[in-house]
Amino acid sequence: MGASKLKNFNRHQNKISRIARALGHPARVAIIDHLIENKTSICEELVQICQLSQPTVSRHLKVLICAGIISADFIENTQYFSVRLNAVEELVRYLDYSVYRTVSSMNRAARA
């Protein structure tokens, strides 16, 4: 979708869409799984976990950072990555609400 079309949707819809797109690759899901389990990680560890090249993992990290799902902090000369829990919680709330609406709608249709 072109950037000009994004204005047709509210901020929340655009944010959820950005998060969902970022989760659209199994390597990114593996990165998030690892970060949730280990709290923080460096790129070299993620390269080993994903079994991908360092430039490829770096691109995946950039997508996750741009979507607001993870953060990157420097400690001395090392960059550490961690999950931004508020972004994950927001996605979970959205999915929970969407499932609730779907089930409610299906129940109403079944009673009709």
Backbone hydrogen bonds, N-H to C=O, Kabsch-Sander energy under -0.5 kcal/mol:
donor,donor_aa,acceptor,acceptor_aa,energy
5,K,2,G,-1.4
6,L,2,G,-0.6
6,L,3,A,-0.9
7,K,4,S,-0.6
8,N,5,K,-1.9
9,F,6,L,-1.8
14,N,10,N,-2.2
15,K,11,R,-2.3
16,I,12,H,-2.6
17,S,13,Q,-2.0
18,R,14,N,-2.2
19,I,15,K,-2.2
20,A,16,I,-2.7
21,R,17,S,-2.5
22,A,18,R,-2.0
23,L,19,I,-1.5
24,G,21,R,-1.6
28,R,25,H,-0.6
29,V,25,H,-1.8
30,A,26,P,-2.4
31,I,27,A,-2.2
32,I,28,R,-2.4
33,D,29,V,-2.8
34,H,30,A,-2.4
35,L,31,I,-2.5
36,I,32,I,-2.7
37,E,33,D,-2.2
38,N,34,H,-2.3
39,K,35,L,-1.6
40,T,38,N,-2.7
41,S,81,F,-1.4
43,C,79,Q,-0.5
45,E,42,I,-0.5
46,L,42,I,-1.7
47,V,43,C,-2.4
48,Q,44,E,-1.7
49,I,45,E,-2.4
50,C,46,L,-2.8
51,Q,47,V,-1.7
52,L,47,V,-1.0
57,V,53,S,-2.4
58,S,54,Q,-2.5
59,R,55,P,-1.9
60,H,56,T,-2.1
61,L,57,V,-2.7
62,K,58,S,-2.2
63,V,59,R,-2.0
64,L,60,H,-2.2
65,I,61,L,-2.5
66,C,62,K,-2.8
67,A,63,V,-1.7
68,G,65,I,-1.4
69,I,64,L,-2.1
70,I,64,L,-1.1
71,S,82,S,-3.0
73,D,80,Y,-2.8
75,I,78,T,-2.8
78,T,75,I,-2.0
80,Y,73,D,-3.4
80,Y,78,T,-0.6
81,F,41,S,-3.2
82,S,71,S,-2.0
84,R,69,I,-3.4
85,L,83,V,-1.0
87,A,84,R,-1.2
88,V,84,R,-1.3
89,E,85,L,-3.0
90,E,86,N,-2.0
91,L,87,A,-1.9
92,V,88,V,-2.5
93,R,89,E,-2.7
94,Y,90,E,-2.3
95,L,91,L,-2.7
96,D,92,V,-2.8
97,Y,93,R,-2.6
98,S,94,Y,-2.6
99,V,95,L,-2.6
100,Y,96,D,-2.4
101,R,97,Y,-2.5
102,T,98,S,-2.2
103,V,99,V,-2.8
104,S,100,Y,-2.6
105,S,101,R,-2.4
106,M,102,T,-2.4
107,N,103,V,-2.4
108,R,104,S,-2.3
109,A,105,S,-2.3
110,A,106,M,-2.1
111,R,107,N,-1.7
112,A,108,R,-1.2
